[in-house]
Amino acid sequence: MTAIPRPVAPRLPRIAAAPAAVAGVGAVVLAYWIANEVIPGRVFSLWGPYFLGPMGWLGAAGVALWAVRRQPAFPAQAGPALELRATLMVAGLIGAFLVSMQLILGLLGQFGHSPYAHSPRWLAINFLFAGSSLLAIEAGRGLFVRGSAHRSLTFALVGSTLVFALLQFPLSRYTRGGMLDNVEFWGAYFLPAAALGLVAGFFYVYGGLRASLLVSAPLLAFQYFSPILPVADWPIRALVGVAGPAMGLWIAEGLFAADEEPVAGASRALPSISWVLTAVVALVIFWFSFGFFGFRPAFVPSHSMEPIINQGDLVLVGPVDAESVHVGDVVLYELSNRQRVLHRVVEIRTGESGGREYIFRGDNNNTEDLMPVKSEQFIGKYIGRVPKLGWVPIKFNQLAGKAR
């Protein structure tokens, strides 16, 4: 296949198009707020999420598409019709490739029944529900890219990826759950959505809204309309959700000419660099959160272990054998409510059932922990700490809670 030329630097006006861009992106954010925050607490019938919400998304898509018309097209989108058709064909092939990755996941593991109804009525309802938000998100993404590319294509692609990945999940999803729930959400849901959005934004530069929809729509259609879906542990789903867009992006970049002039303010390899960083983060999350090789991190939200371990520190725990745990060891264990505690063993005794029981206490506490701990509750033994690094997720949860 003939290589598809890269676009030359887009020259977008900063004054006339700016108000339209702000209005379009603002409309998408407003539709998100109405669909996820206003309707759920005020409209309790199915008309709320399945009609009023989609109408809000469609209205936002209309505003965004109107605003897009106020922005000059990228030169690559104004090129020969043959080149545009080739771009759209590649975008569609990548969309199909992402669906095939899900099928392979199911074939290697197992399939389960879809949670969505598949009667003609519900197929139509889900088409409106999912399609309206997808159209608004992709129209808003394209508007963001066009409206900010005069600064830097790097900023345009990375910024649109983050903003519109955030708009795909309710605000409550960012503020609930413990550490494991949050790790699962960011690893299995947010990062794949961001990775797919990066590829969609990349294709928007070359083929416009149709190209970005051809990348993102097939996977969404598969999730909503397939009667069976792959079943796998979330770390595997996270890796597939990140690896699929990565390979798709690499395939696409191999078809774009590398000898064209670079886009102003950005390296030609930007999407690959951004993607590599995303993939590394996903792999680190997988490795740590599930204790690959027996090691995992934990964030310290309290003062109970000061002065040895301070609030906001990130600690690393390693494999633990109950027989090797002695008085004085610091161990991370889990309560029945899934809360995790990092305290020091102060006593080991024989319980009523004859097994070992461990009594813990924080170095900064005056009393022992309320309940004895059994070895089955152990997660890992303390190895070391990184001062203050744990403040990142702690502060994020606090800020998200205030926003909520």
C-alpha positions as CSV (number, residue, x, y, z in Angstrom):
1,M,0.0,0.0,0.0
2,T,1.2,3.5,-0.8
3,A,2.4,5.4,2.3
4,I,-0.1,8.0,3.4
5,P,1.6,11.4,3.7
6,R,1.6,13.2,7.0
7,P,-0.1,16.5,7.3
8,V,2.0,19.7,7.2
9,A,1.7,22.0,10.1
10,P,-1.9,23.3,10.5
11,R,-2.3,27.0,10.8
12,L,-5.4,27.6,12.7
13,P,-6.7,31.1,13.6
14,R,-6.7,31.9,17.3
15,I,-9.4,34.4,17.5
16,A,-12.4,33.6,15.3
17,A,-12.4,29.9,16.0
18,A,-11.6,30.1,19.8
19,P,-15.2,31.0,21.0
20,A,-16.7,28.3,18.9
21,A,-14.2,25.7,20.2
22,V,-14.9,26.6,23.8
23,A,-18.7,26.4,23.2
24,G,-18.4,23.0,21.5
25,V,-16.2,21.4,24.2
26,G,-18.3,23.1,26.9
27,A,-21.5,21.5,25.4
28,V,-19.9,18.1,25.6
29,V,-18.9,18.6,29.2
30,L,-22.5,19.9,30.0
31,A,-24.0,16.8,28.3
32,Y,-21.7,14.6,30.4
33,W,-22.8,16.4,33.6
34,I,-26.5,16.1,32.7
35,A,-26.3,12.5,31.8
36,N,-24.2,11.4,34.8
37,E,-25.0,13.8,37.6
38,V,-28.4,15.5,36.9
39,I,-30.6,12.8,35.5
40,P,-29.7,9.9,37.8
41,G,-30.8,11.8,40.9
42,R,-33.9,13.4,39.5
43,V,-35.4,11.2,36.8
44,F,-36.1,7.7,37.9
45,S,-37.8,6.2,34.9
46,L,-36.0,4.7,31.9
47,W,-36.8,7.9,30.0
48,G,-34.0,9.6,31.9
49,P,-30.9,7.5,31.0
50,Y,-32.2,6.1,27.7
51,F,-33.8,9.2,26.2
52,L,-33.0,12.5,27.9
53,G,-29.3,11.6,28.3
54,P,-28.9,10.6,24.7
55,M,-30.7,13.8,23.6
56,G,-28.2,15.8,25.6
57,W,-25.3,14.0,24.0
58,L,-26.8,14.5,20.5
59,G,-27.3,18.2,21.2
60,A,-23.7,18.5,22.3
61,A,-22.5,16.6,19.2
62,G,-24.5,19.1,17.1
63,V,-22.8,22.0,18.8
64,A,-19.4,20.4,18.5
65,L,-19.9,19.7,14.8
66,W,-21.0,23.3,14.2
67,A,-17.9,24.5,16.0
68,V,-15.7,22.2,13.9
69,R,-17.0,24.0,10.8
70,R,-15.5,27.2,12.2
71,Q,-12.1,25.6,12.3
72,P,-9.9,25.3,9.2
73,A,-9.4,21.7,8.1
74,F,-6.1,20.0,8.5
75,P,-4.2,19.9,5.2
76,A,-4.2,16.1,5.2
77,Q,-8.0,16.1,5.4
78,A,-8.2,18.4,2.3
79,G,-6.0,16.2,0.2
80,P,-6.8,13.9,-2.7
81,A,-9.9,11.7,-2.3
82,L,-7.9,8.6,-2.8
83,E,-5.7,9.3,0.2
84,L,-8.7,10.0,2.4
85,R,-10.3,6.7,1.3
86,A,-7.1,4.9,2.2
87,T,-7.0,6.6,5.6
88,L,-10.6,5.6,6.2
89,M,-9.9,2.0,5.1
90,V,-7.0,1.7,7.5
91,A,-9.1,3.2,10.3
92,G,-11.8,0.6,9.7
93,L,-9.3,-2.2,9.7
94,I,-7.8,-1.1,13.0
95,G,-11.3,-0.9,14.5
96,A,-11.9,-4.5,13.3
97,F,-8.5,-5.5,14.6
98,L,-9.5,-4.3,18.1
99,V,-12.6,-6.4,18.0
100,S,-10.6,-9.4,16.9
101,M,-8.4,-9.0,20.0
102,Q,-11.4,-9.4,22.1
103,L,-12.4,-12.5,20.2
104,I,-9.0,-14.0,20.7
105,L,-9.1,-13.2,24.4
106,G,-12.4,-15.1,24.6
107,L,-11.0,-18.1,22.6
108,L,-7.9,-18.3,24.7
109,G,-10.0,-18.0,27.9
110,Q,-13.7,-18.2,27.9
111,F,-16.8,-16.4,26.8
112,G,-19.8,-15.3,29.0
113,H,-23.2,-14.0,28.2
114,S,-23.5,-10.3,27.6
115,P,-25.3,-8.3,30.3
116,Y,-27.2,-6.4,27.7
117,A,-30.6,-7.4,26.3
118,H,-30.7,-8.2,22.6
119,S,-34.3,-7.9,21.7
120,P,-34.9,-5.6,18.7
121,R,-36.3,-2.9,21.0
122,W,-33.3,-2.9,23.3
123,L,-30.9,-3.1,20.5
124,A,-32.4,0.1,19.2
125,I,-32.3,1.7,22.7
126,N,-28.7,0.7,23.3
127,F,-27.8,2.0,19.8
128,L,-29.2,5.4,20.8
129,F,-27.7,5.3,24.3
130,A,-24.1,4.3,23.2
131,G,-24.0,5.9,19.8
132,S,-25.1,9.3,21.0
133,S,-22.3,9.6,23.6
134,L,-19.7,8.2,21.2
135,L,-20.7,10.7,18.5
136,A,-20.4,13.6,21.1
137,I,-17.1,12.4,22.5
138,E,-15.5,12.0,19.0
139,A,-16.9,15.3,17.8
140,G,-15.6,17.0,20.9
141,R,-12.2,15.2,20.6
142,G,-11.9,16.5,17.0
143,L,-12.8,20.0,18.0
144,F,-10.3,20.0,20.8
145,V,-7.6,18.7,18.4
146,R,-8.4,21.4,15.8
147,G,-8.8,24.2,18.3
148,S,-5.5,23.6,20.1
149,A,-3.2,22.3,17.4
150,H,-2.0,25.8,16.7
151,R,-0.2,25.6,20.0
152,S,1.2,22.1,19.5
153,L,0.0,18.9,18.1
154,T,1.5,17.2,21.1
155,F,-0.8,19.2,23.4
156,A,-3.7,18.6,21.1
157,L,-3.5,14.8,21.0
158,V,-2.4,14.3,24.7
159,G,-4.9,16.8,26.0
160,S,-7.8,15.5,24.0
161,T,-6.9,11.9,25.1
162,L,-7.0,12.8,28.8
163,V,-10.1,15.0,28.7
164,F,-12.3,12.7,26.7
165,A,-11.2,9.6,28.5
166,L,-12.3,11.3,31.7
167,L,-15.7,12.1,30.2
168,Q,-16.5,8.4,29.5
169,F,-17.0,7.5,33.2
170,P,-19.3,9.0,35.9
171,L,-17.7,11.3,38.4
172,S,-18.7,8.9,41.2
173,R,-16.3,6.3,39.6
174,Y,-13.4,8.5,40.5
175,T,-14.3,8.9,44.1
176,R,-15.4,5.4,45.4
177,G,-13.8,2.2,46.4
178,G,-10.6,1.2,48.0
179,M,-7.1,1.0,46.6
180,L,-7.7,-2.3,44.7
181,D,-11.0,-1.0,43.2
182,N,-9.3,2.1,42.1
183,V,-6.3,0.2,40.6
184,E,-8.7,-2.0,38.7
185,F,-10.7,1.0,37.4
186,W,-7.6,2.9,36.2
187,G,-5.9,-0.2,34.8
188,A,-8.8,-2.1,33.2
189,Y,-11.1,0.8,32.2
190,F,-9.5,4.2,32.1
191,L,-6.1,3.3,30.5
192,P,-7.7,1.3,27.6
193,A,-10.2,4.1,27.0
194,A,-7.3,6.6,26.9
195,A,-5.3,4.3,24.6
196,L,-8.2,4.0,22.2
197,G,-8.8,7.7,22.3
198,L,-5.2,8.4,21.4
199,V,-5.5,6.3,18.3
200,A,-8.9,7.9,17.4
201,G,-7.3,11.4,17.8
202,F,-4.4,10.3,15.7
203,F,-6.7,9.3,12.9
204,Y,-8.8,12.4,13.3
205,V,-5.8,14.4,12.2
206,Y,-5.6,12.4,8.9
207,G,-9.2,11.5,8.2
208,G,-11.5,13.6,10.3
209,L,-14.5,12.5,12.3
210,R,-15.3,9.5,10.1
211,A,-11.8,8.1,10.6
212,S,-12.0,8.5,14.4
213,L,-15.4,6.8,14.5
214,L,-14.2,3.9,12.4
215,V,-11.5,3.3,15.0
216,S,-13.6,3.6,18.1
217,A,-17.1,2.5,17.0
218,P,-16.5,-1.3,16.3
219,L,-15.3,-2.1,19.8
220,L,-18.2,-0.2,21.4
221,A,-20.6,-2.0,19.0
222,F,-19.1,-5.4,20.0
223,Q,-19.5,-4.6,23.7
224,Y,-23.2,-3.6,23.4
225,F,-24.4,-5.9,20.6
226,S,-22.5,-9.1,20.8
227,P,-24.5,-11.8,22.7
228,I,-21.2,-13.2,24.2
229,L,-18.3,-11.3,25.6
230,P,-14.8,-12.5,26.7
231,V,-14.4,-13.3,30.4
232,A,-11.0,-12.7,32.0
233,D,-9.4,-11.3,35.1
234,W,-9.0,-7.6,35.0
235,P,-5.2,-7.5,34.6
236,I,-5.5,-9.5,31.4
237,R,-8.3,-7.3,30.1
238,A,-6.2,-4.2,31.0
239,L,-3.2,-5.5,29.0
240,V,-5.4,-6.5,26.0
241,G,-7.2,-3.1,26.2
242,V,-3.9,-1.3,26.1
243,A,-1.9,-3.6,23.7
244,G,-4.6,-3.6,21.1
245,P,-4.6,0.1,20.4
246,A,-0.8,0.1,20.7
247,M,-0.4,-2.5,17.9
248,G,-3.0,-0.7,15.9
249,L,-1.1,2.6,16.2
250,W,2.1,0.9,15.2
251,I,0.5,-0.6,12.2
252,A,-1.0,2.8,11.2
253,E,2.3,4.6,11.7
254,G,4.0,2.1,9.4
255,L,1.6,3.3,6.6
256,F,2.3,7.0,7.1
257,A,5.3,8.5,5.4
258,A,8.2,9.3,7.8
259,D,9.9,11.7,5.4
260,E,7.4,14.5,5.5
261,E,8.0,17.7,7.4
262,P,7.2,17.4,11.1
263,V,4.1,18.9,12.5
264,A,4.7,22.2,14.2
265,G,5.5,21.8,17.9
266,A,5.4,18.1,17.8
267,S,7.6,15.2,17.0
268,R,6.3,12.8,14.3
269,A,6.8,10.0,16.8
270,L,4.6,11.6,19.4
271,P,1.7,9.1,19.4
272,S,4.2,6.2,19.8
273,I,6.0,8.0,22.6
274,S,2.7,8.8,24.4
275,W,1.6,5.2,23.8
276,V,4.8,3.7,25.2
277,L,4.4,5.7,28.3
278,T,0.7,4.5,28.6
279,A,1.8,0.9,28.1
280,V,4.5,1.2,30.7
281,V,2.1,2.6,33.3
282,A,-0.4,-0.2,32.5
283,L,2.3,-2.9,32.9
284,V,3.5,-1.3,36.2
285,I,0.0,-1.3,37.5
286,F,-0.5,-4.9,36.6
287,W,2.8,-5.9,38.1
288,F,2.4,-4.2,41.4
289,S,-1.3,-4.4,42.0
290,F,-1.4,-8.2,41.6
291,G,1.9,-8.9,43.2
292,F,3.7,-10.2,40.2
293,F,6.9,-11.9,41.5
294,G,5.4,-11.3,45.0
295,F,5.9,-7.6,45.3
296,R,3.3,-4.8,45.5
297,P,2.9,-1.2,46.7
298,A,0.7,0.2,49.4
299,F,-0.2,3.8,50.2
300,V,-0.1,5.0,53.8
301,P,-3.1,7.2,54.6
302,S,-2.6,7.6,58.4
303,H,-0.1,8.5,61.1
304,S,-0.3,5.1,62.8
305,M,3.3,4.0,61.9
306,E,5.1,7.2,62.5
307,P,8.0,8.0,62.9
308,I,9.2,4.9,60.9
309,I,6.6,5.3,58.2
310,N,4.8,8.6,57.6
311,Q,1.5,9.5,56.2
312,G,1.7,9.8,52.5
313,D,4.6,7.4,52.0
314,L,4.5,4.6,49.4
315,V,5.6,1.3,50.9
316,L,6.7,-1.8,49.1
317,V,5.8,-5.2,50.6
318,G,7.2,-8.6,49.5
319,P,6.3,-12.2,49.8
320,V,5.4,-13.3,53.3
321,D,5.5,-16.8,54.9
322,A,3.6,-17.0,58.2
323,E,6.2,-19.2,59.7
324,S,8.9,-16.5,59.1
325,V,6.8,-13.7,60.8
326,H,8.1,-12.8,64.2
327,V,7.4,-10.2,66.8
328,G,8.7,-6.8,65.6
329,D,8.0,-7.5,61.9
330,V,5.8,-5.0,59.9
331,V,3.2,-6.7,57.9
332,L,0.4,-5.6,55.5
333,Y,-2.8,-7.5,56.2
334,E,-6.4,-7.3,55.1
335,L,-9.6,-7.0,57.2
336,S,-12.9,-8.6,56.3
337,N,-14.2,-5.3,54.8
338,R,-11.1,-5.3,52.4
339,Q,-9.5,-2.5,54.3
340,R,-5.7,-2.9,54.4
341,V,-3.6,-2.2,57.5
342,L,0.2,-1.9,57.8
343,H,1.2,-2.5,61.4
344,R,3.8,-4.2,63.5
345,V,3.4,-7.6,65.1
346,V,3.6,-7.2,68.9
347,E,2.4,-10.7,70.0
348,I,2.0,-14.2,68.5
349,R,-0.3,-16.6,70.4
350,T,-2.3,-19.7,70.0
351,G,-6.0,-19.1,69.3
352,E,-9.0,-21.0,70.5
353,S,-9.0,-23.2,67.4
354,G,-5.4,-24.1,67.9
355,G,-3.9,-22.0,65.1
356,R,-1.7,-19.0,65.3
357,E,-3.1,-15.6,66.0
358,Y,-1.1,-12.4,65.4
359,I,-1.6,-9.2,67.5
360,F,-0.7,-6.0,65.7
361,R,-0.3,-2.4,66.8
362,G,0.8,0.8,65.0
363,D,4.0,2.3,66.3
364,N,2.2,5.6,67.0
365,N,-0.9,3.9,68.6
366,N,-1.5,3.4,72.3
367,T,-3.6,0.2,71.9
368,E,-3.4,-3.0,69.9
369,D,-5.6,-3.5,66.8
370,L,-9.1,-4.6,67.7
371,M,-9.1,-8.1,66.2
372,P,-6.4,-10.8,66.1
373,V,-5.1,-11.6,62.7
374,K,-4.7,-15.0,61.0
375,S,-2.0,-15.8,58.5
376,E,-4.6,-16.1,55.7
377,Q,-5.1,-12.3,56.0
378,F,-1.4,-11.6,55.3
379,I,-0.6,-9.7,52.1
380,G,3.1,-9.0,52.4
381,K,6.0,-8.1,54.7
382,Y,7.3,-4.5,54.7
383,I,10.5,-4.0,52.6
384,G,11.0,-0.3,52.2
385,R,9.3,3.0,51.5
386,V,9.4,6.0,49.1
387,P,8.6,9.1,51.1
388,K,5.6,11.3,50.0
389,L,4.9,9.4,46.8
390,G,1.7,8.1,48.2
391,W,0.3,11.6,48.4
392,V,-0.5,11.5,44.7
393,P,-3.4,9.1,44.9
394,I,-4.4,10.3,48.4
395,K,-4.7,13.9,47.3
396,F,-6.5,12.9,44.1
397,N,-9.1,11.0,46.1
398,Q,-9.6,14.0,48.4
399,L,-10.0,16.4,45.6
400,A,-12.4,14.1,43.7
401,G,-14.4,13.7,46.9
402,K,-14.7,17.5,47.3
403,A,-15.7,17.9,43.7
404,R,-18.4,15.2,44.2
